[in-house]
Every structure is written in C-alpha cells, then in structure tokens.
Amino acid sequence: MPPPRFTLVNALLLVLSCATDMGITAHAIPAAQPLAALSNHTVTKTLPITKRFNFTGSAGKILQHDQARARALHARGMTLATGATPPPTPDVGNVSIDNQLATYLATVNVGSPPTSYELIVDSGSANTWVGSGKPYTQTSTSRRSRDNVAIEYGIGAIMIGAEFFDNVTLGPGLTVLGQSIGVASETFDFQGFDGVLGLGPADLTIGTLNPDSTSPTLTVADNLFFQAAITAHIHTLSFEPPLGGPTLNGELTFGGTDPAKFIGAINFASITTTPPACEYFGVNQILRYGQSETLLPNNPAIFDTGTSLILLATDALKIYVALLGAELDEATTLYRITPETFETLQSLFFTIGGTVFEFTANAQIWPRNLNTMIGGTDDFVYLIVNDLGRESGSGMDIVCGMMFLERFYAVFDIDNKHVGIANTQFTTSTVN
C-alpha cells in the first residue's frame, strides 16, 4: 500500500529513484550557521524583475488558471499543516502555466562559469530549479546529490529531475554557495521559461525530494542569510502597474527594505495560525467594500505572485458583485460593469495588522487599453476581483495576487513570521 501522501509526484520520484545510482553522495544541506547578531549596518541586495504578459491563449482562461492554482495551494497547505491527504480536485482541463495572464521573471546565474536563466518568481513555492528551457550546464561548482526532485504546481505544470548543489548568483554580491537546486529532465507546460525561483517558506519543499522527503531544504532566501550575504532574514517585493509588453517594473530586495519604494510606515501582521494559509505568507484580513459593507470579517488570506487576480471566497464575491450590479463576461471569465457604473465604484478596504489599506476603484479594474487582448471590448470595464471557488471558512478565503501586490510594498519577514505592507506611489494611481 502506498503511504497516505502518495501522489503522482511520489510515483514519478519512485520511478526516478530506481534508476538512480545509489552510490551518489547523500543529500545534505551544506553547513551554514546564522549570524550571532545582526550588525547595525543592514546589508540589502536588489534583483530586478520583469513582467511578461501572455495574451496568447489566455483569453477566457485567466480565472481558470487562478482558481486551479488556488486549489493546488489549498490542498498542498492542508497536507503540510495536518498531514491529511488532499481531496481530488475537479478536472480543470489541464490548465497550464502558459495560461497565466502575466509572469514575473528574474535573471539568475548558476554555476562557475555561470549560465544565465530566466526564472519565474514564485512566492507560493520554495524549490528553485532550472532546465525547462535552457539546459543546465555542470561546472566545477556542481555537485549531484542522491535525491531526485518532482514538483506538481496543480495547474498542469510538473517538473521532474535531479537535485544538485551549485552556486546561485542573483546579482553583484548576492551569491549562495552550494544552493540546492532542481535540474529538470522533464517538464510539462513550462514552455518559454527556464525554471522557478521559489520564494515561499522552506516547509513547502517537504515531499519534493526522494528519498529525503520528510525534511525541508534551505531556500535561496534562507541561505543568503545563513551565509551572511545579507544581515536580515527578510525579502521584499516592489512593483508598479505596467501598461503592457515586457516591462522591467519590479524589484526583489533581500536583507532589508528600500525606503525609496514605499510611502509612510510598513505595517506588520503575524502569519496566521489557520491552515492552510499558515503554510504560506498568509495573514488574517478584514475586507470591506465602501464605508460600511463588510465582505469578510477577519479571514485568512495569502499573498501569491503566481496568481494574477484577487480571489475572494464565493459568498463574499457574491455580495461584492451584487453591490456593483456586475455580470460575468463569458469571453473573458471576468466580471464586467458599464463605464457609468465604474464612475460610482467605491474602494475596497483591506485591514491588515490593524491598518486599513485602500484598494481604489481604478485598482479594481483590468487596464482598459488592454481589454481586447483578453477577449473583451471597449464597451465595458472588467474587474480583477473574482471567485476563489470556495465558501469562506476554508482556511484560505482571500488570495491577493499580482494585481494587488502591484499597488503595495510587501515585506516577508521569515524569522519573525510577519508580513509587512506599505503604500506606494502607485497605490492610488489611475493608470488603469
């Protein structure tokens, strides 16, 4: 009988394990010790991020992709938090990562001499791997472990391969020595990308390696701190809403914050204790429409760079849609309102850690100059708030995707288990 967590990934790992030479060096995290104390001088390093729109095949599949990913995140989080076997999810037509509306990419160098890879920036997973597009090149710093790697992303995307330890460089002065990386031998639905830079909590790596399947692996962000490349165990995300086309419009900062990227104070909230949101960068939030209509009273939410939209629990979404008189557009799968209704659209208010953050009417809509790119028309205004596919009370009732994160500054404090949010110059932008 297979163990309770036996899945397609486990089966693939088992097959690969049988073919692996067991004389290969056993899996081990390279020895590293955290700093005894942080210095007064905070060392920060920044990695530019590029947003790439994907309009080919995305019309009508934006919501499908995001809901499929949300189901996968929910199931994965519940498995980690409770040890339960995730229930089967409905068939989503093998929604691939290529159907994601927009992807954020970072250029990462691996090995010595280095090979450059364009990796998807993903806060909802923790494994870093290469080889989907450009093949992995072994160099003098490459070391094969005994482990194989397999990762399901729940959206038709699967990576199968081997674990190596190698040097990973994210920019000048930002190198990890002996970082665990996956090297893909097979990938499904990752066309156009070289791999993934996993920025989520390390526990998300549990179960992705075989035979060492029960322990987490240090992430790139972990090792940057433990190897003293940075002095604080945090990383931050800063974006601005783009108008279309490949745009260098984001920054990923390790080790501290960049005061030039936010306005006012950063307000922190503790990671929620509610599963499955507690396994991600999840915090409790109060959500209100306008001044008086509460949509969710104090519910767990996660911040996810792999989701395009803002997804709300079905019961909350129904209230929001009814207040607006919005109707579902079959061509785009987004809700739509008339230009006249948009003029009366009120702000959403997210209360995070006791601080209220305004998500303006303009922030709630898809960029109107790109309506036709997603199968819409110029006659309507399309909303980027949509249905999570679950009633509230599931333990993950809001997913704040990239269209939320593009309006705020986000801080992920690993050691203190906090998420910080601050306003930026783009919070109240009318760019849409």
C-alpha positions as CSV (number, residue, x, y, z in Angstrom):
1,M,0.0,0.0,0.0
2,P,1.4,3.5,-0.8
3,P,1.8,5.9,2.1
4,P,-1.0,8.4,2.8
5,R,0.7,11.2,0.9
6,F,1.4,9.1,-2.2
7,T,0.6,11.2,-5.3
8,L,1.6,11.5,-8.9
9,V,4.8,13.2,-7.8
10,N,5.6,10.3,-5.4
11,A,5.1,7.9,-8.2
12,L,7.4,9.8,-10.5
13,L,10.0,10.1,-7.8
14,L,9.9,6.4,-7.2
15,V,10.5,5.6,-10.9
16,L,13.4,8.0,-11.0
17,S,14.8,6.7,-7.7
18,C,15.0,3.2,-9.1
19,A,17.1,4.5,-12.0
20,T,19.5,6.5,-9.8
21,D,22.9,5.2,-8.9
22,M,22.7,4.8,-5.1
23,G,26.4,5.5,-4.8
24,I,25.7,9.2,-5.4
25,T,26.5,11.5,-2.5
26,A,23.7,11.6,0.1
27,H,21.5,14.6,0.4
28,A,22.7,17.1,2.9
29,I,22.3,20.8,3.5
30,P,25.7,22.5,3.3
31,A,26.8,23.5,6.7
32,A,25.9,27.1,7.5
33,Q,25.3,29.0,10.7
34,P,23.1,32.1,11.2
35,L,24.8,35.3,12.3
36,A,25.1,35.6,16.0
37,A,23.6,39.0,15.9
38,L,22.6,41.5,13.2
39,S,25.0,44.4,12.7
40,N,23.9,47.9,12.9
41,H,24.5,48.2,9.2
42,T,21.8,46.4,7.2
43,V,23.1,44.8,4.0
44,T,20.5,44.7,1.3
45,K,20.7,43.5,-2.3
46,T,18.2,44.0,-5.1
47,L,17.3,41.9,-8.0
48,P,15.3,43.5,-10.9
49,I,12.2,41.7,-12.0
50,T,10.5,41.9,-15.4
51,K,6.8,41.4,-16.1
52,R,5.9,39.5,-19.2
53,F,2.3,39.5,-20.4
54,N,1.0,36.3,-22.0
55,F,-2.1,37.1,-24.1
56,T,-1.7,34.0,-26.4
57,G,-4.3,31.5,-25.3
58,S,-5.1,33.5,-22.1
59,A,-8.4,34.9,-23.2
60,G,-11.1,33.2,-21.2
61,K,-8.6,31.3,-19.1
62,I,-7.4,33.9,-16.6
63,L,-9.9,32.8,-13.9
64,Q,-9.5,29.1,-14.8
65,H,-5.7,29.3,-14.2
66,D,-6.0,31.3,-10.9
67,Q,-8.7,29.0,-9.5
68,A,-6.7,25.9,-10.4
69,R,-3.6,27.3,-8.7
70,A,-5.7,28.3,-5.6
71,R,-7.0,24.7,-5.3
72,A,-3.5,23.4,-5.5
73,L,-2.2,25.8,-2.9
74,H,-5.1,25.0,-0.6
75,A,-4.5,21.2,-1.0
76,R,-0.7,21.5,-0.5
77,G,-1.1,23.7,2.5
78,M,-3.6,21.4,4.2
79,T,-1.3,18.4,3.6
80,L,1.6,20.2,5.2
81,A,-0.4,21.6,8.1
82,T,-2.5,18.5,9.0
83,G,-0.8,15.5,7.3
84,A,-4.1,14.8,5.5
85,T,-4.3,13.5,2.0
86,P,-5.6,16.3,-0.2
87,P,-9.0,15.6,-1.8
88,P,-9.2,15.1,-5.5
89,T,-9.7,18.4,-7.4
90,P,-12.2,18.9,-10.3
91,D,-10.8,18.5,-13.8
92,V,-9.6,21.9,-14.9
93,G,-8.8,21.0,-18.5
94,N,-5.1,20.7,-17.8
95,V,-4.7,24.4,-17.3
96,S,-1.0,25.1,-18.0
97,I,1.2,27.8,-16.5
98,D,1.3,29.3,-20.0
99,N,-2.3,30.4,-19.4
100,Q,-1.2,32.7,-16.6
101,L,-2.0,36.2,-17.7
102,A,1.3,37.6,-16.6
103,T,4.5,36.2,-15.3
104,Y,7.3,37.9,-13.3
105,L,10.8,36.8,-14.2
106,A,14.2,37.3,-12.6
107,T,17.6,36.6,-14.3
108,V,19.6,34.2,-12.1
109,N,23.1,32.8,-12.8
110,V,24.0,29.2,-11.8
111,G,27.5,27.6,-11.7
112,S,31.0,28.9,-12.3
113,P,31.4,30.0,-15.1
114,P,27.8,30.9,-14.8
115,T,24.8,30.1,-17.0
116,S,22.0,32.7,-17.0
117,Y,18.4,31.6,-16.6
118,E,15.1,33.4,-16.7
119,L,13.2,32.1,-13.7
120,I,9.6,32.6,-12.6
121,V,9.4,34.5,-9.3
122,D,7.0,32.4,-7.1
123,S,6.1,33.2,-3.5
124,G,3.8,30.1,-3.4
125,S,6.5,27.5,-3.7
126,A,10.0,27.2,-2.3
127,N,12.1,25.0,-4.7
128,T,14.4,26.7,-7.1
129,W,15.1,24.8,-10.3
130,V,16.4,25.2,-13.9
131,G,16.4,23.4,-17.2
132,S,13.0,23.8,-18.6
133,G,14.1,26.0,-21.5
134,K,17.9,26.5,-21.4
135,P,19.6,23.2,-20.3
136,Y,21.6,23.1,-17.1
137,T,25.4,23.2,-17.5
138,Q,27.5,21.4,-15.0
139,T,30.7,23.3,-13.9
140,S,33.4,22.9,-11.3
141,T,30.9,24.0,-8.6
142,S,28.2,21.4,-9.4
143,R,27.5,18.5,-7.1
144,R,24.9,15.9,-7.6
145,S,23.0,14.6,-4.5
146,R,21.4,11.3,-4.2
147,D,17.9,12.9,-4.4
148,N,15.5,13.2,-7.3
149,V,13.1,16.1,-7.5
150,A,9.5,16.2,-8.6
151,I,7.1,19.2,-8.2
152,E,3.4,19.5,-9.1
153,Y,2.1,23.0,-9.4
154,G,-1.5,22.0,-9.7
155,I,-2.1,23.8,-13.0
156,G,-1.0,21.1,-15.4
157,A,2.7,22.0,-14.7
158,I,5.1,19.4,-13.5
159,M,8.9,19.4,-13.1
160,I,10.8,16.1,-12.8
161,G,14.6,15.9,-12.4
162,A,17.6,15.6,-10.1
163,E,18.9,17.6,-7.1
164,F,22.2,19.3,-7.5
165,F,24.1,21.7,-5.2
166,D,25.6,24.6,-7.0
167,N,26.4,28.3,-6.7
168,V,23.5,30.6,-7.4
169,T,24.1,34.3,-8.2
170,L,21.2,36.8,-8.2
171,G,23.3,39.9,-8.7
172,P,26.6,41.6,-7.6
173,G,27.4,40.4,-4.1
174,L,24.4,38.2,-4.0
175,T,25.7,34.7,-4.3
176,V,24.7,31.5,-2.5
177,L,27.3,28.8,-2.3
178,G,26.1,25.2,-2.6
179,Q,22.4,26.0,-3.0
180,S,20.0,23.1,-3.5
181,I,18.5,23.3,-7.0
182,G,16.4,21.1,-9.1
183,V,17.7,20.2,-12.6
184,A,14.9,19.3,-14.9
185,S,15.0,16.2,-17.0
186,E,11.3,16.6,-17.9
187,T,8.9,19.4,-17.7
188,F,5.3,19.8,-18.6
189,D,3.7,23.2,-19.5
190,F,6.7,25.4,-18.7
191,Q,7.3,26.5,-22.3
192,G,9.0,29.9,-22.5
193,F,10.6,29.7,-19.1
194,D,13.9,28.3,-17.7
195,G,12.6,27.3,-14.3
196,V,11.3,28.7,-11.0
197,L,12.9,30.9,-8.2
198,G,11.0,29.6,-5.1
199,L,10.5,32.4,-2.5
200,G,8.0,30.7,-0.3
201,P,8.6,29.2,3.2
202,A,11.1,26.3,3.3
203,D,8.5,23.8,4.5
204,L,6.9,23.9,1.0
205,T,9.9,21.9,-0.1
206,I,8.9,18.9,2.1
207,G,7.9,15.9,-0.1
208,T,9.5,17.2,-3.3
209,L,12.7,15.2,-2.8
210,N,13.2,11.4,-2.8
211,P,14.5,9.6,-0.8
212,D,14.9,12.6,1.6
213,S,11.2,13.5,1.5
214,T,10.5,14.4,5.1
215,S,12.7,17.4,5.8
216,P,12.7,20.9,4.3
217,T,15.5,22.2,2.2
218,L,17.0,25.6,2.7
219,T,15.8,28.1,0.1
220,V,17.8,30.7,-1.7
221,A,16.5,33.4,0.7
222,D,17.4,31.2,3.7
223,N,21.0,30.6,2.5
224,L,21.6,34.3,1.7
225,F,21.0,35.0,5.3
226,F,22.8,32.0,6.8
227,Q,25.8,32.6,4.6
228,A,25.9,36.2,5.7
229,A,25.3,37.7,2.2
230,I,22.5,39.7,3.9
231,T,22.1,40.8,7.5
232,A,18.3,40.3,8.0
233,H,16.3,37.3,7.1
234,I,13.7,39.1,5.0
235,H,12.9,39.8,1.4
236,T,10.6,42.4,-0.2
237,L,8.7,42.9,-3.4
238,S,8.1,46.2,-5.1
239,F,6.1,46.6,-8.4
240,E,4.3,49.1,-10.4
241,P,1.3,48.6,-12.6
242,P,2.5,48.1,-16.2
243,L,0.6,49.1,-19.3
244,G,1.6,46.1,-21.5
245,G,4.6,44.5,-23.1
246,P,7.7,43.1,-21.3
247,T,8.4,45.7,-18.6
248,L,11.2,45.9,-16.1
249,N,8.8,47.1,-13.4
250,G,9.7,45.2,-10.2
251,E,12.4,44.7,-7.7
252,L,13.1,41.8,-5.3
253,T,15.2,43.0,-2.4
254,F,16.9,40.7,0.1
255,G,18.0,41.6,3.6
256,G,16.1,44.8,4.2
257,T,13.8,47.4,2.7
258,D,14.2,50.2,0.2
259,P,12.7,53.4,1.6
260,A,12.5,54.9,-1.9
261,K,9.9,52.3,-2.9
262,F,7.2,52.9,-0.3
263,I,5.3,55.8,1.4
264,G,4.8,56.1,5.2
265,A,5.3,53.2,7.6
266,I,5.4,49.5,6.9
267,N,2.7,47.8,8.9
268,F,3.3,44.2,10.0
269,A,0.9,41.4,10.7
270,S,1.7,38.0,12.1
271,I,1.4,34.9,9.9
272,T,-2.0,33.4,10.6
273,T,-2.3,30.2,12.6
274,T,-5.1,29.0,10.4
275,P,-4.4,26.2,7.9
276,P,-3.7,26.1,5.1
277,A,-2.9,29.9,4.9
278,C,-0.4,29.4,7.7
279,E,1.9,27.5,5.4
280,Y,2.3,30.4,3.1
281,F,2.7,34.2,3.5
282,G,-0.8,34.4,5.0
283,V,-2.3,36.8,7.4
284,N,-5.8,37.5,8.7
285,Q,-7.6,40.3,6.9
286,I,-10.9,42.3,7.3
287,L,-12.3,43.2,3.9
288,R,-14.9,46.0,3.4
289,Y,-16.5,47.5,0.3
290,G,-17.1,51.2,0.7
291,Q,-17.5,52.6,4.2
292,S,-19.9,50.1,5.7
293,E,-20.3,46.8,3.7
294,T,-18.2,44.1,5.3
295,L,-17.4,41.3,2.9
296,L,-15.2,39.2,5.2
297,P,-14.9,39.9,9.0
298,N,-11.4,38.6,9.8
299,N,-10.4,35.8,7.5
300,P,-7.1,34.2,6.4
301,A,-5.6,35.5,3.2
302,I,-2.3,34.8,1.3
303,F,-0.1,36.9,-0.9
304,D,0.8,35.0,-4.1
305,T,2.9,36.1,-7.1
306,G,1.7,33.2,-9.1
307,T,-1.9,34.4,-9.1
308,S,-3.0,37.3,-11.4
309,L,-6.3,38.4,-9.8
310,I,-7.7,38.9,-6.4
311,L,-9.8,35.9,-5.5
312,L,-12.5,36.1,-2.8
313,A,-14.4,33.4,-1.1
314,T,-17.6,32.7,-3.1
315,D,-20.0,34.1,-0.5
316,A,-18.0,37.4,-0.2
317,L,-17.7,37.6,-4.0
318,K,-21.5,37.3,-4.4
319,I,-22.0,40.3,-2.1
320,Y,-19.4,42.4,-4.0
321,V,-20.9,41.5,-7.4
322,A,-24.4,42.3,-6.2
323,L,-23.4,45.7,-4.8
324,L,-21.9,46.6,-8.2
325,G,-24.6,45.0,-10.4
326,A,-21.7,43.3,-12.2
327,E,-22.3,40.5,-14.6
328,L,-20.0,37.6,-15.6
329,D,-18.5,38.0,-19.1
330,E,-18.2,34.6,-20.8
331,A,-15.4,35.7,-23.2
332,T,-13.0,36.9,-20.5
333,T,-14.4,35.0,-17.5
334,L,-14.1,38.3,-15.6
335,Y,-17.0,40.3,-14.2
336,R,-17.8,43.4,-16.1
337,I,-19.6,46.7,-15.4
338,T,-20.5,49.6,-17.6
339,P,-18.4,52.8,-17.7
340,E,-21.3,54.6,-16.0
341,T,-21.2,52.1,-13.1
342,F,-17.4,52.5,-12.8
343,E,-17.9,56.2,-12.0
344,T,-19.7,55.1,-8.8
345,L,-17.4,52.2,-7.9
346,Q,-16.2,52.5,-4.3
347,S,-12.9,51.4,-2.9
348,L,-12.2,48.1,-1.2
349,F,-10.6,48.4,2.2
350,F,-8.2,45.6,3.5
351,T,-7.5,45.8,7.2
352,I,-4.1,44.1,7.8
353,G,-2.5,44.0,11.2
354,G,-4.9,46.7,12.4
355,T,-4.1,49.1,9.5
356,V,-6.5,49.9,6.7
357,F,-5.3,49.8,3.2
358,E,-7.4,51.3,0.4
359,F,-7.7,49.5,-2.9
360,T,-9.2,52.1,-5.1
361,A,-11.8,51.8,-7.9
362,N,-9.0,52.1,-10.5
363,A,-7.1,49.3,-8.9
364,Q,-10.1,47.0,-9.1
365,I,-10.2,47.0,-12.9
366,W,-8.3,45.5,-15.7
367,P,-6.3,48.1,-17.7
368,R,-8.9,49.4,-20.2
369,N,-6.4,49.8,-23.0
370,L,-5.8,46.1,-22.9
371,N,-9.4,45.0,-22.9
372,T,-9.3,43.5,-26.4
373,M,-6.1,41.5,-25.5
374,I,-8.1,39.3,-23.1
375,G,-11.2,38.9,-25.4
376,G,-13.1,41.9,-24.0
377,T,-14.4,45.0,-25.7
378,D,-14.1,48.7,-25.2
379,D,-17.8,48.9,-24.2
380,F,-17.2,47.5,-20.7
381,V,-14.9,47.8,-17.7
382,Y,-13.6,44.5,-16.4
383,L,-13.0,43.7,-12.7
384,I,-9.9,41.9,-11.4
385,V,-11.7,40.7,-8.3
386,N,-13.2,37.3,-8.8
387,D,-14.3,33.9,-7.3
388,L,-12.0,31.8,-5.3
389,G,-14.3,28.8,-5.9
390,R,-14.8,28.0,-2.1
391,E,-17.1,29.4,0.5
392,S,-15.5,31.3,3.4
393,G,-14.2,29.2,6.3
394,S,-11.9,27.1,4.2
395,G,-8.8,28.5,5.9
396,M,-7.8,30.5,2.8
397,D,-10.5,32.9,1.9
398,I,-8.6,35.6,0.0
399,V,-5.8,35.3,-2.5
400,C,-4.1,38.6,-3.1
401,G,-2.5,38.1,-6.5
402,M,-0.1,40.3,-8.5
403,M,-2.7,43.0,-9.2
404,F,-2.9,43.6,-5.5
405,L,0.8,43.4,-5.0
406,E,1.5,45.9,-7.8
407,R,-0.2,48.5,-5.7
408,F,1.7,48.0,-2.4
409,Y,5.1,47.2,-1.0
410,A,5.3,43.8,0.5
411,V,7.8,42.6,3.2
412,F,8.2,38.9,4.1
413,D,10.0,38.6,7.4
414,I,11.0,34.9,7.7
415,D,12.4,34.9,11.3
416,N,9.6,36.8,12.9
417,K,6.9,35.2,10.9
418,H,5.4,38.5,9.8
419,V,4.2,40.1,6.6
420,G,4.5,43.8,6.2
421,I,2.5,46.0,3.8
422,A,3.0,49.7,2.9
423,N,1.6,52.1,0.5
424,T,3.5,53.2,-2.6
425,Q,3.2,56.0,-5.2
426,F,1.1,53.5,-7.2
427,T,-1.4,52.7,-4.5
428,T,-3.8,55.4,-5.7
429,S,-2.6,55.5,-9.4
430,T,-5.2,56.0,-12.1
431,V,-3.1,54.1,-14.6
432,N,-5.9,51.7,-15.5
